[in-house]
Every structure is written in structure tokens, then in C-alpha cells.
Amino acid sequence: MLFSCKSPEFEYGDWREYIKQDQANPPWLEELISKPSELYKPYASSPHMDKWKIPSSQQTKEKHTHMSLRFPVNRIGSSSSSLNYTPPYTDEPKILSEPTEDEIKKTPIETLYNLQTTLASDVQIKQFGYNIFTSNSEGVPEGAPIDLDYAIGVGDEIRIMATGALEHEQTYIISRNGTIFIPKVGTILLKGVKVQDLEQIIISEINKQYRDTKLDVSLEKIQSIRVLVTGQIHKPGQLAVSGNATLLDTLFAAGGVKGTGSLRTIKIIRASGNVDIIDLYKIQLGQEGADPTIFNGDKIVVPPIGKTAALISPGSSAIYELKEDNTVKDLIHLAGDLNQFTDQQHALLDTVTKEGRNIERIEINEKFLNRKIIDGDVIRFNVKLSSSQNIVQIKGSILRPGTYPFTQGMRVSDLIDLGNGFRKDAALDRLLIIRQLDNDFRFDKSDNDKTGVIRQELIWINLAELLTKKPGVDIELKRLDQITIYSLNDTQTAPSVTISGAVRSPGTYRLYAGMNIADLLWLAGGPVEDTYLGQSNIVRRISSQEGFATSIILIPIQLNYILQGKGQAQTILMNGDQIVVKRMHSLRVTAKIEGHVRFPGTYIVPEGAKISDLLVLAGGLLPEGDIRGAKFTRERVKELQYEKLTRMFRNSQEHFADVRNSVALTGHPNEAVANHLSMRGLKRKDENAKRYHALGRIVLDFLRKDFPNSTHNLVLENEDKLVIPKKSNAVHVLGRTYNPNSFIWEPGADVADFLKKSGGLREDADASEMYIIAASGEVRSANQTGKSALMDLKLGPGDSILIPSEPLGRSARLAALDYIHVARAVAELGLIAASIPEVDNTRVNADISSEDPPNRYHPNSLNGAFDK
């Protein structure tokens, strides 16, 4: 949908003269660019704003230090304490929550254990050893120490520094035949020599020529080697790794072992044919020499995982891969043995039997410890329970909450003393004791049945009376008593005040004793640049005279006096007060200009600036820019267009549904089907129209000689956008012709000329509904001008011709029944923009001599689009 400021003639603004001049800027824009802009006007800032300007980095640091000491506050709802106050002028960091267990991806084996075994269903156990591959390591880190057993190979770099009889320093690369050549010494064979023997071999060769020479040899760079990794690995295949890489380095480079792969029987097939079986558990348990070096040509095979079992204990819980002869004792040893918090008398065993899984309670003895593990076993050791009943507990707003030993004759004050007294936020009105009853207290589960049992009671004590040692308040405690001392936050809603409007950090803040208006203004970071420094208001809550409802009163305050510490700056705030700081109307507009202009971007201009001002600020058009095809869009118009389109299609769909139902009731099923299909097509066109036409575009005539003073030179609004396209030299012919395509524009060519180039109209073309879309967005149709006048219309570069198809032949009676004509009329809206491709000079088809039939599926062809 286009909003158009209509021109008297289709050849608006004399575009032919504009093209003949071959210049980007129209004359009026050239004239404006040559003059100084009226947008640059001096202005005076507010006298109160200087002390609120954003300080430099050093000043900011100093101010934050001062404010963090003076105002130790937090926003209400913050989880941090007052010591972690975030001062004004900074953004509060966002705290990301930790991922839950459900969000952590489980391996197939972990899923089976956690879902299919009862003893593991509540602990979410994971496979042991595989988390080593979750780090970001990709192999041997830069500068890693080199193994002394590493054998020198082709391409390695060695740095030799000799002093004494021979003064020499140079870096050598091992040649293809495995040698280096040292001037005045000769050739030395080093291929296959171990790093630990390297210096001795070189010095022995030098000593043949020079005596008393001191030598320093270092291996600077190691050539990479090729290793094949296969099996249960995330990235199997041929890998290039460092020449001193170990097995673990290579597995890192291959993405790590899958959860279905073995960690205990990894095979290294050496180039010599020897096979090493490696147990990665030994590496993770810190056994020396468990991570062997990999050599060029080695093959690493990770087989499927073997037998597994799970152990759950207070110390650790995991799924372990086991070897064939492993026993319960071996499994416990892998988990790090049982600690003193574990019940070592009995264990629970979830194992596989012929009937399925079975759980049994096992006495821990030598027979059980020597039992061989069965694949899928789950052994659970529970926490050793405390048998002590001689305790009392205190929690809440106390300095040292916890469990303490009970002594005969102990009173409430004694337990408070053991907890080192109250915190300052303790509520002094009451203290709670939960006491275990010796006798049952019966209650009714249903009517008068007295079948319910309670063995706890609540005892409330006035804490203030306890502190004043009022007789009878400090009662004796009993074993298992639990004391709770509440804080003020537990017994009341935290008092708060709110500041909104033109301040840097609006929001809700905690109310402190003696807090005044100036304090709150400082906490909120002070006013912003467009703050109105005159009258603002305090919104205060009061009770109505009747006492059945609450109301508000407005208390006026003068912000400029408060900033100076005068007037009402010291007014004490009350709980629930809200300060509304007024913001001045912004006399500026933000607009964007894109495309082929000298300085594209987003500009901030004074209120009242126009489109011509935006073009001047952008420096005018580049030589390839086309002012005739400029697209101006406005957000407010876009919202209005979308609303209108939505309403129109909703009404059309309701109408179609009513007609379809009416036709079905009259006994014309074929007509009902046609209506239903038409309605489905209407919905598709609805989506297209909203997508392509709710653009907020306003058609403007930029080629008018009086454009700066015309109604087309609109006053800019926020988020306005002007796009200057590249000049086009093509005319697009779309729809029901024999060769719909884009053709080179020629001066003076009319609609009939371009239809002739496209092969003419097809038999099903509807010439009476043909229309033209100019590059500017204006439309001329045969219905508007007549077919003959439209055929004689002179086209400009970038214009488009659209030819729809004729409607299906229908009788007057049937056409009235199924309303296909209505569907077709609405469908045209979805084709105006959807069917116009972005065509530049590289896609224009200037060859019209081809006799080949048009390709229905060519991207430049829209054959059949008007039939849908």
C-alpha cells in the first residue's frame, strides 16, 4: 500500500529533463548544498546541567568510590548485600543462571542408569572420566615441554649456539635425508636421535674439529605428524598433530571419546605393527607413564565401551567401566574408597536377574567385597546417620546459627549466647520454638475421627521481654528444641520509594531512616540532559476519609532548588512515595538515509527539519544515485497500513466464509469447493500483502522544481528512512506475456514498444486490467487512463508493466455465488511488490532475438503467478 502525493501528470517533475542532464542531484538540491545549512544554530545549555554531565573515566572512578561509601544501597529485589552496591552511571551486570541437570546433555548409558535403575533415579549419576574432554583444549598447547624420548624427525628445527674455539649460532632444519650441515664442521646425521642425546652427538662431531667448545642445543620447532583415529570418537579420521603429542593430546584433537566408547582398552597400532592397550583411567588417577607418545603413522582405535557398573556413595557417585575380573572392592577403589561419613555396615545392590532387576540389602563383608561385578550393577552406600538426640538448634537472625549440645536446665538465653547474639536486623517482637511432644496430639482427618497425630507444638516468646529479663519469659529448653529468630524482612515488607521519569537510573529503592528527596535523587544518578528543572511531584498514598480505600495526593517540588540543596531538599520521604521527574519535550528527530549518497547514516536534526535538510546533511547523491526512484518510509504510516490491510482481509474472509456456507446449503457442491479454494488463495494473498505492502512508504515527487517549498518536502519524524537506489536502465515486463523479462530502457519508448519486445499479450491476458508502476512508486492503470492511452504512455528507467490474467469464465449467477472476482481483486495487492524483482544492469535481458519459448521457472519470469 502506497501513500501518494499525486502529480497532475504521470511524467511528474519532468523526469526526461532530469535524465537528459545526466546528474545525480536535481537543481534544487544543488542549490541547497551550496548554501550554509540553517540547522546549525547556537543554543544555551541549562545552568544546572554542568555538575550532572557524565564525568571522565578518572572522575567517574573517584565519584564512584565516594558514592559507594555514602550510599550503600541496592535496588529492591537484588540478591546482593549492601556492600556490593552498584553506583550510578554504570550498567548493572546480568547474572546468568546455572544450567539445570535437565539442560545438560546425557550420554545413552547415563540415561539408562538414571531412568532404568531405581537406586540411581534421584542422583543423576554421570560416566567417570569423560568430562576430561569437555575442556577447550585442542591438542598440545604452544610452548609445551618436549618429551626427552622424542626422536628427531624430518622438518624439525634445531637451534645451535657454540662458544669457545668455535663461535657459531644458527637455526637448522632437519633435511629430508635426516641431516644438518654446520659450516667448518660438516654434515651430521640426526634423524631418529632422541632429544636427550641430541647435544652429546653434536658436540662430539664439533670436537673433531675444535677443542674446548661449549654448546647449547634447543629444539625450536617440531614438525607435525599424521595419525589415524577411528572408532567411538567424535571426529574420526586422519589428523595432523604435533610431533611430541601424546595419546591424550591426540584424543583432544579428535574431539574426545564418545560416551559409548571405551576409556580402558584404547588400542595404539604402531607403524611397526606392535599394539599397545592403554587405560585412560590410569592417566586420570595420576599414574606415571600412562599417557604414551604418539608417532607418525600410528593408528588409534577406540572400541565400544565394556562392562559398566555404578557406585553411589556420600563421597562420589559415578558410572565406571570395568574389566572382566573386577570385583566390588575394585569398584570402591576406583571411586576413591569409602569415607567416614559412609555407612560401612550395609549397602544396597540393584542387579540384573533372570526375572529382571532386583534390589537387596547386603551386609558388607569379605564375601561381598570379593563378588565379581555384573554388567549394569548399581551399588549404593548410604550416609551414616547420627544417633545423637542430645541437641538443640537455633537459626535465623543470629550471628552463629547451628546445632549445639543440650544440657539439663538450659534456657533460651543460654542458646542465644552460644549463637553469639542477634544480628542487627533481628525482629524483637517474637521468637519461635518448635518442640517435640512426648504425647500425641490428635486431630480430625474427617468428621470427629481423631485419627490424625501431631507430635510438635509452637511456643512463641516475646524477644524484647526476654532481653529485659521479664520473669517467666526465659523458659527452659528440652532436647531437640528448634529456635527461630526472625529478621525484619521476615516480619514486614521492606519499605521502598520509587523515582521515575527523567533521571539516569529510575526504579524502586529501599527506604532508609531519615532518607530525603535529595538522597533519592542522588541514588537515581541525578537528572538527564532533558530533565525539566521546574516543578515535579511527589505522589503520596493516603487513606480515604471513610477508611475503606486508599487515595493519593500530589505534593509539588521544585527540582532546581533541590539540586542546590535548598527548599524541599531535606523533606523526609515516606514509605510508598513516588517521585515523578518531568522530562522536557525533545526538540530533535532521528532519521536515517541510506543508499547512494555521499554520507549515509543516521542523523539527529532539530524538530521541524525536512527531507531536503536530510539530503543536504548527507552531502547529496553520488553520481550513480537515482533521486527519481527514492523510497521514503515512515513508521507511523507503516502501522496504519498494516492495520488497514488486516481489517480489509478479515472482512473479506468473513464474507467468503458466509458465501461458501450459503452455496453449500443451496446444493451446489462444486461452487462451494471453488469458493473454499478461493478463500485459501485469499489467505495467501493476505500474507503477501502484509509482508510487501505494510512498508510505510510515501510516494514523493523529488523532481519538482519547487520541491523544497512544496508539500512533498515533508517534515521529518522519528525513525523516518530515505533510501536512494542506484540508477537503473531497464524496464520490467511482468505477467501474461510470451517473454516476461527486463529490457533496456530507450528514450521515447512507450508501453506498446516494450510489450512488443516481450512477444505480446497471451490469450488469457487481461489488457483492461493492465497497470504501470513507476520507479517512484506511482501507479497508472488501464482502468484509470483507458487501454489506448496507457499503451502510448512513455516509460522511464526502472518502471514496470504488469499484465494480470483474465478471470475464469463464469455466468452472472455463479459469479455472484462464489465471489471469485472479489478474491482476484484482493489478490492483486499481493503482487504489486512481490512480483517486482530487484534488477540491475547485470540481469537485464537485452537480447530479444531468441526464438526459444520462455522458461516458466526462470527467476525473472512470473508466468503463472497471476493464476494462483
Phi, psi and omega in degrees: 000129183242133172266121189239133168271100192294141172256156182297323182241155178293326178282064188293145173060018179052063181293336179296319178294322179298318179290322181297323182288341178052050177228154183282314184272132172293161184306320182296327180286322176301320181292319181293321181296327182286345181261153174293138183289142178277358183284338184274093181238135178292149177218156181255132179277164180292139181294344183264001188272341187302317185282355178255002180295150180295123185285168175291173185299320180290318179297320179300317181298316180294319182294322179296319180299316180296314186288327181293336177277325185278325187236075179281077184232167175223157170296146177294135183100350178286144180271353182273159180276177183293340180285345181256037184295130174265113185288170177297171180073002178236155177272132178289134182292146176270129181263120180272133181286150178291146178293143178280170179299325180294334181277345180275127184289130181259151174281163179303322181292319178297320179298317180297314182295318185285335183258328188261345180249129187293319184292338183257003188289342185250004185241347178054062182286154181236162180288137181283137170097339186278342180291349177295337181268003180275354177286171182272008181295142180240013181140213182287120180291158180297133178080015179291145180298148183262134179297133181295340179273000180296132180267130181299137181229174180297135179093347177293149180250129183238132177255126182243127176233113182247139177228159181108232180298327177244117176261111187204138175212122182194154175259132183241147175251129180297124183285177182296330178272009173083022185236167167231157178240119178255122179305139179070003177240310178120193183272136179235128178275119183239350182299128179090351179286136178285153182302321182293339181258358189297310184296322182294320180293317182292317181294327178293325178288322179292323182294344175292335181250327186228136177261162177053047177253131175260141189230140173232116183242132177224144177270107188280316186215139181250134178288144180288157178238163180255130181226139177261125179242124182226173177097214185279070184230150183289325181230073181291157176137186179283129181238148171256116181234166179297150183297339178255021181292145174261180179300315182295321177301317182292320178294324174301312182297333180270010176090358179092167181277138175293161177294343177265004181259155182279141172257354190248349182226045179285131183260134169246109179267107184288160178298335179283348182104345178291150181238125176253132176259120186247137177251107181292341175300324180295324177296315183288337177270005172082022179283133184291139177078010183279346182249092188286158176282145179258141181244161181301131179092356178293155177235126180252127181239123177256105182284171175298155182295147180270210181295139181232156174208157181244141175235129180239123181209167177299336180280312181200156178220128181195168173257127185245145171271133187241157173268170191301322186261014182290141180248179177300322179299319178295320180296318178296321180295321177298325181279357178096019179067166184272139180265181186286351178270003185260138173287109184260018177263322183221156177220163176252134181239121175252107187230171182264131175237179179296328181276348183135204179276144183222140179249133177219153177268125188245137172280131182279108178219183183296324179296316179293319181295332180267004179292133177288141182286137174260140181305126179096000179298145171231120180246129183237125174254128183270167178287141176289122183280145176280133180264002183286129174244004185262059185223160169225157183231149174221137182214172179103221186276065181230148185293322180231078177292155178157194181255135183229155179289143179270136175236149183296133180086004181292137181246174182300317181297328179295318180291325176296321178296321178297329178275011176065021174087182187275159164279163185289344180267012181293138175276126188266004185278327180203157179229143185247134172242126172258119187242138177281131182272145174281328182249158179284139170253119185270142173222167185272120169284321171228194190296109173056032180268340178052039181263349179278150182232131173235133179238027176224150176224158178256134177235121180257136179232137175284112186292325179296320177292328178295320181291329179273004176060043176293134182301140176084355182271318183279082186278164176284146178267160173240161178306141177073009175297142178238119181258134175239124176252118186276152175265169179298327179293334179283332188255354180206157174286134182299130179293144185212158172226155184235139174233131183226168178099219192273063171231164186290323183230073178293152178158192181257132182236153177292140177270126178250164182298131178074013182288130183244182184297317181299321178301312182296322180295321177293317180299327180277008175087001180084175182287160174267181188296328183257024177291136174277118186272010177270228185282130167238188186223149164258125176264114185242136181277136177223162176270145178290164182298325181286339180083007182261354184206169176248148178228188179225158170232153178255125179250112182287142176226151178257109187294323182296325177290322181295321178297332179269002180077019183251179172058242187268015183302327183266010179297125182285134180275155177246158180302131179090355179299144176232125177258126179251110180266121185286149178246134178288150177298131182282118180266046178216156184227140176252122181225156184239141174231131184229170176097216190268068172237165186291322183228076179292156178151190179259130184241144173253120185233158178295154176299134183103350177294151185245177181300320180299324177296321179296319178295323179293315179299327179280002176081011182081184186271151169286162182305328182270002180285150183236101180292335181295324181264016182301140181245117179250124181236151182224131184298320181297320178291324179299316179297319180295318179298317181297319179297316181294316179298317180299317180294320182295315182288328177296315179296320180295318180295319178297320180295316179299317181298319179296316181294319180300314180295322180295317180295319180298324181287336181275359176090026177243077185297322180298320179294324178295320177297316179300317178297318181297316178296321178296322180293321177296320177297322179299320179296321177295319179293329176301313180296317180296316184296316179295325182287317188262343188243344174274063184258347181075022183280140174241124181281125182235149178261094182283349184265003175296138179295330181259028185307314182302330182256006183267171178289345178288336179278082188288151171287133185289146173239164178302138177071013171297152183219132178238124181243124178258110182281172175280147180299140178246148176240031184233155171240135186256131177246119187230145175111217193272069169237171183284338179216070178298126186192188176245136186232152179298132177287140177233135180302134177086351180288139180249185183300317182299323180297317183285329175294325178295319179295331181272007176094001180086178183278144173285169182295329182267009178287143180254090184295334181289343180252011180293147178211162183241135174247116179285162180301332180282346182108349178290152185235138170233132183238162177296325177298331185275317187250346190092148184298316184296314180295325180293322180297330182272359184292130179280129184261153176250168179297137181091354179285160182227141175250129179238127182239108178280170177270159177291153175289161177298142179295122182224150173284162180301321181294314182289324179297323179291333183281316190259350174057034177296326179299324178295317179300318181295318182297318180289325182298330181302329180301324182283354184253346186299311181263326185297332186261004179258107180284159173279106186250127172246184186297335184283344183252002182284131178266101182266355182267107181250015182272349183293138179261002180292144178293151181296145179275117184297334185253012176294140183299338178271358184255140177242028178303133178087348182295331183274358179270346189278000000 
